[in-house]
């Protein structure tokens, strides 16, 4: 009956596409009822309350608006009256809170009333019974202890959670899902509502090893596109992130499926989805427990070897398909997937349409925006940690000044404490005459409910409470304005709980900054008041002295002996001040003389530097002129080299034609033809550095060894500059001719 009514009244729509009912909902209710134990569920009322709780969790946790939640609650109550009225009275059946937990309840060896104790052992929580919570304060105490255990466990970032009523309820809802075999959760809520933190806390409470994929994909931004037009670099990053996710899933499945199997919660949020192909892996796991292509053949053999002992103990057939199915069943029972997503935009609806297992194979929990009471509790939690909202009691500086004005001419009086007021960085409005605090700041008297007025009497700052209610009202007014803009102008403005937290932190920073400035101003003001009071006392003494001197009743020495110590101190201070002034004048004169000496030295150094700069300019001009001359010479040498290069190449070719036979023939001649004598003389100059005897006989002696002479000619000796000049003057106009065999050999060379 309840299933049919919910399916009829709460139909899915475009913004509420997750309003889907299926036979899985009936199975979820029955699974919760099967968790009851005769040892603890000893009355019909306990079983009826468990049914009422499971119906609320299964059908009501997915509803978005408060009106729909109330309609579902009324429907559950009406159904309960019809079907369960003869076993349970409605007043007892619908008592709040209606929450069942397994992490804060006693084990089977404990007594049923052990819920009120503070035994919160994590090891014992995995085998706890599924019982009702007695009251919210006890649950808050237990969750606070679990939160301390979580922060002390290490290996993850600590959390500073405010456990208001809705937060505790969501922790219990998620713990209910994760404590069941194969329980997977889809947590939907706008940004800043604490989806991830609540999921972490719930997983820790039921004893699951928490794994967050922040180290793999948190560096990537959310992917909102359609997948087209991606650059090659982005595609490479997507493939790398997808492969990294596959590797992490391999490790998690091996830990969860291998004997004995580690219960693990895998937390994956939409902000970590860069490539939607990663959701296909999650979809495959949720639907069947098997991700195709995740393990290679070698890895499957390794998995079979890991699970074979446990499978044999459970009576499983020792075959590869049976052992892999056994491994898959253990993975589904021990690995719990928690998906966190935001309903904003169209991404979630598109992804659910593409991957239906995200809805059909998970238990949905919708985290709504924080109510006013939760906002107040969160703000109060942070404001009570601010020492700037608590100032020690005592008379204010303004009151002291007023007393000094009223008691002019009398001795200095201390405050009698009648004007004591509790002040703060931001305090309620107070009357100067009576100290009345009946009108609090920000109009908080219209906001604060009577349930929170006890904080003022218990030592908590009323300013913090007033500020908490004020910020809550401001946040609610911003939400109303955003809804109005959405309805009137079709403009979407995101006003989330994260905005509320940012406002709190911004206010805390401002309080610290302004408080520091205020303390500095107050210290300066009090110092000024002390100086004024001291001067006023000295003026009074001087007035008395003046009156005594004018009456001439006593001598001056007697007057000085009658003066109070303060006047003597004043005179001493004046003398000391004169001495200090004299010493400072001497020091100033010394400093002035030293400064003048330093300035004169700096002037001389500057003149010397100017002279050196002039000399440097002269040397630079010389260097530039030398560079120009060198450049001119280089150009001239280059042109001469270009002219001489063809002659040099021709000479090399001629020398290359000289043979041993031609040298022997030349050596046998009795005398040289005309022109060849100049060649022989040039060779004597170049090879033997001869300066006087250039005759043919001397040249024959040089050619005594023909083979050695041929080698020397081919080596291209490099004569000195003087030798080159002499050879150039000698060989000006060559007149050598080739005359057959008689003139072959050395005479056949070009003397150039």
SEFI-54150 format. One record per residue (C-alpha): residue in one letter; x, y, z. Coordinates in steps of 0.05 Angstrom, whole numbers, plus 5000, padded with zeros to 4 digits. Each point is the difference from the previous one (the first is absolute). Example, Ala and Ser with C-alpha at 12.3 -4.5 7.8 and 13.67 -1.06 7.14 Angstrom:
# SEFI-54150
a524649105156 s502750694987 
# end
This chain:
# SEFI-54150
x500050005000 x505550495019 x504049834937 x494050134955 x498250665034 x507150264994 x500549804927 x493350344986 x501250655038 x507550134989 x501249924926 x506650174966 x500850664962 x505750374965 x502950315064 x498149405042 x502149454953 x502349555057 x492849915027 x500049284977 x496949415035 x501649274987 x499449335035 x506950145029 x496550485048 x495749445027 x506249575007 x503550565038 x494250045050 x499949255010 x507649995008 x499450515056 x494649595034 x504349384996 x505450355040 x495649975062 x501949495053 x495449655050 x505150165054 x498650744994 x493550064961 x495549705054 x493650384987 x495450164942 x501350745011 x507549924986 x498649624935 x494850514978 x504850585014 x505349644959 x495149934942 x498150745006 x507450194999 x501749574940 x494150284961 x502350715015 x507149854980 x498249634936 x494750484972 x501250655037 x507650104996 x499850134925 x494950575004 x502450714987 x495350505031 x497550045072 x492849984977 x501149344964 x503649715060 x494250195045 x495049694951 x504049364999 x500350005076 x492550105005 x498949444950 x504449535041 x496250195064 x493349884966 x502249334974 x502749815068 x493550175034 x496249564951 x504649405001 x503450035068 x494950365043 x498049375038 x507349845020 x502750695016 x496850645025 x501450604954 x502750425057 x505349485014 x501249824928 x501550704974 x504550245056 x506050414977 x505549854985 x498649394958 x507149804983 x503249315000 x507549905000 x504949435004 x506350395018 x497550305066 x496249415027 x502349435046 x502549334977 x496249365011 x503649895066 x498150695028 x493550235030 x495050384958 x500850625043 x507450044985 x498550534947 x500550535053 x507249805014 x506050294965 x502949344975 x501750194929 x505149494980 x501049974925 x501249265003 x493549865036 x496050434951 x500549494944 x496049485039 x495050475035 x492649895000 x495350434959 x496250385054 x496550665010 x503450625026 x497350205067 x501150754994 x504050504959 x504650265056 x502649295011 x501049924925 x503650674996 x504749785056 x501649354965 x501150334932 x504550525032 x504349455029 x500249664932 x502050654968 x505850075050 x502149284984 x499850164925 x504450625008 x504949625044 x500449404953 x504450374951 x501149854926 x494950534979 x498150725011 x496550145065 x492850265000 x496750535043 x492749814995 x494150325035 x495449435019 x493250334994 x493749574996 x499749944924 x507449824995 x499149445051 x493949754963 x503849984934 x505849635033 x495249475026 x496749944931 x506649904964 x502549525054 x493649594990 x501749934926 x507449855008 x499049505056 x496149534954 x503549514953 x500650314931 x497250665025 x501750574952 x497850725010 x498650594955 x500350655040 x496850594964 x500650715026 x502150694980 x507250225011 x501950155072 x494849575036 x505449525025 x498549384958 x507149764998 x501350125074 x493649655021 x501849404956 x507049965030 x497150025070 x494849474986 x505249534969 x504550085060 x494349875048 x498349334970 x507349784998 x501450064925 x506850174973 x499050674964 x503150114932 x499250684967 x502250094928 x502750695014 x507249814986 x498349744931 x495050494968 x499450595047 x504950404958 x495049984942 x494450504991 x492849774993 x498249804929 x493750334974 x501049944926 x497349514950 x506849694986 x501250314931 x505650464978 x504949785054 x507350134985 x505149454995 x503150195066 x493349985037 x498449334968 x506649745026 x498350255070 x493249674997 x503049334980 x505150055055 x494750165053 x495649434975 x505749505004 x501850255069 x492849885022 x500249304971 x506349865039 x497050255065 x493849574988 x504449394990 x503450115067 x493450135036 x496749384972 x505949565019 x499850265071 x492549915005 x499649324966 x506349655025 x499349615065 x498150235051 x497550624963 x500850725024 x493450395004 x501350644961 x496150624982 x501950314933 x498250744999 x499350314931 x497150704988 x497850354936 x505650515008 x504949444986 x496849784935 x504150274943 x498549474948 x493149695003 x502949344977 x502049915073 x492649975018 x499249404954 x504749625046 x495850205060 x493649824963 x502649314983 x502149865071 x493350235029 x495949604951 x503749345000 x506250065043 x504449854940 x503950524962 x501649704932 x507450014982 x502250235068 x504449405014 x504649644952 x500549244995 x506149995045 x496550435052 x493949554998 x504449405014 x503150375059 x493050175027 x497949274994 x506049795041 x498350525053 x492749795009 x500749244990 x501149835075 x494050415023 x495749744942 x501649285018 x498150145072 x493350274976 x498849404955 x501050344933 x501949574940 x507450074982 x499250274929 x501950664970 x493050264987 x497549805069 x506050305035 x499350664961 x492650035018 x501949885073 x505150574996 x494750464968 x495049855054 x505050175055 x501950644964 x492750214996 x498949855073 x506350365026 x501150584951 x494950565010 x499650564950 x497850695024 x498550494944 x499350745017 x496850454948 x496950684994 x493150094968 x501950674970 x500150034925 x498649424953 x506349585010 x497049525051 x493649884960 x504049864937 x504749535036 x494349625033 x496849924931 x506549744972 x501749565060 x493449775032 x503449585054 x501950645036 x492650045021 x497349304995 x505649655039 x501150515055 x496150265060 x498850754991 x500750515056 x498450734985 x503650515044 x495750625001 x502350705016 x501350135074 x493950245039 x500250625044 x501549605063 x506049674967 x502650664975 x499550295070 x503749405030 x505550044949 x501050755009 x499849935076 x505249454997 x504950454964 x498350645038 x500849675068 x507349854980 x501450744991 x503250325061 x498550684970 x492749925019 x501749955074 x503150595036 x501749995075 x495250375045 x502050675028 x498750754997 x500850304932 x504850564982 x494350474985 x497049895069 x506750145032 x500550664961 x493150205023 x501949855073 x506250434993 x495950584974 x494949945056 x505349945055 x504450584976 x503950305058 x499649375043 x504749405006 x499949484947 x494649485014 x499649304974 x493749714969 x495149685049 x497949464950 x492850234994 x500850144926 x502649314982 x497549754933 x501849404957 x502750284935 x502549704936 x502450154931 x492650074983 x495650095061 x492650115011 x497450715008 x501050245071 x497350605038 x505350455031 x496050155063 x497349325019 x504049504960 x493649714971 x501149444949 x492849884982 x501050204927 x505149554966 x503950174938 x497549854929 x492949925025 x501749315026 x494450025050 x495349884941 x504349424975 x502749615059 x495349455024 x499349865074 x503749344992 x506650364991 x499450525054 x503549555049 x506750164969 x500250695031 x499149715070 x505049434988 x505850474983 x499350024924 x500350674967 x493150274982 x503350394944 x502049344967 x492849745004 x497350654971 x505049984943 x498449274985 x492650164992 x501550624961 x504349634949 x494849454995 x494750514983 x504650344950 x501349334966 x492649844997 x498450684971 x505449884947 x496849334983 x493250344993 x503050544955 x503249464957 x493449634993 x496550664982 x505350154947 x499249304972 x492550084995 x499750724975 x506250094957 x501849264986 x506950135029 x503349455040 x504050235061 x503549475042 x499050145075 x502649385035 x502449815069 x507150124976 x498250734992 x497650005072 x506649715025 x504050504959 x496050565031 x501649735070 x507449954985 x500150694969 x496650295062 x505149645045 x505750314962 x496950685005 x498949925075 x507349815011 x502350594958 x495350515031 x501149715069 x507550114994 x498950724977 x495050125056 x504849735053 x505550454975 x495350605001 x497649835070 x507249935026 x501850684971 x493650315029 x501449725069 x507150254997 x497550694981 x495150005058 x505649815048 x504350584975 x494150485007 x498749775070 x507350095019 x500050704970 x493650175038 x503249795066 x506150434986 x495650594983 x496549935066 x506750015037 x502250624961 x493650355019 x501349865074 x507150274993 x497650634966 x495050145055 x505349905054 x505050454966 x494950544989 x498150025074 x507550035020 x498749635064 x506149534993 x506950044967 x501849684935 x504449465032 x494249805045 x495549994939 x504749524964 x500449565061 x492449975001 x499449814927 x497749304986 x504549494967 x496650084934 x502350724993 x507249825016 x499449454949 x497450514950 x505950465012 x504849424995 x496849794935 x500950714974 x507450015019 x501049324969 x496550244937 x504750594995 x506149555007 x497349534947 x498850594953 x507250255011 x502949314986 x495749934938 x502450684974 x507349785007 x498549354964 x496450384946 x506050464989 x504649404995 x495449674950 x499650644959 x507650064997 x500749274980 x494850094946 x503650614972 x506749624999 x496649424964 x497050484949 x506850324985 x503149314990 x494349814954 x501250644959 x507549854992 x498549294980 x495050254949 x505150484969 x505149434995 x494749564968 x498550554948 x507450054982 x500649264992 x493850014956 x503450534955 x506349574994 x495749394985 x496650394943 x506950184970 x502449285003 x493549774969 x501050484942 x507049734990 x497649295000 x494550164950 x505250344954 x504649395005 x494149544984 x498550414938 x507349964976 x500249255013 x493549924961 x503150404942 x506249565000 x495849385003 x496050224939 x506550174962 x503149325017 x493649654979 x500250354932 x507449834990 x498749285020 x494449964950 x504950234946 x505649525021 x495749395010 x499649804926 x507650054993 x501049585063 x495449464973 x503750004934 x506649925037 x497349425039 x497849664936 x506950114970 x503649715060 x495449404998 x502449854928 x507349955022 x502749284997 x506349655020 x502349934928 x499050744985 x504350195060 x505549524978 x499850294930 x500450715028 x505949815044 x503949734939 x499750664962 x506750374997 x496450665005 x492950245010 x495850334946 x498250735007 x494850095056 x501349345034 x505950305037 x495050445036 x495949395020 x506249665026 x502050635039 x493050055029 x500349275023 x506750135033 x497050585038 x493849625021 x503049325015 x507150165024 x499050735021 x505950184953 x501850744997 x506450044957 x501649404954 x494249914951 x504249634947 x498349364964 x505349605035 x497050175068 x493249814973 x502849324976 x502649875070 x493050145026 x497349504950 x505149465017 x494649535025 x494450034949 x494949615042 x501150445060 x499550624956 x493349764972 x497249895070 x502350705022 x496750324940 x493449665014 x500050225074 x498850734983 x504950325048 x497950665031 x505750524993 x500850615042 x497550684981 x507050244978 x500949394956 x493250114969 x501850724984 x506649804968 x496749474958 x494650494978 x505350504975 x503849464964 x494249664965 x496450604970 x499449814925 x500749264986 x503049844930 x500149255005 x497849594939 x499149254992 x505149724949 x498549264997 x504049525041 x505850485010 x495950495039 x495549505037 x500649945075 x501050575046 x500450494943 x492949814981 x497350315064 x496550665001 x504650465039 x494150395025 
# end
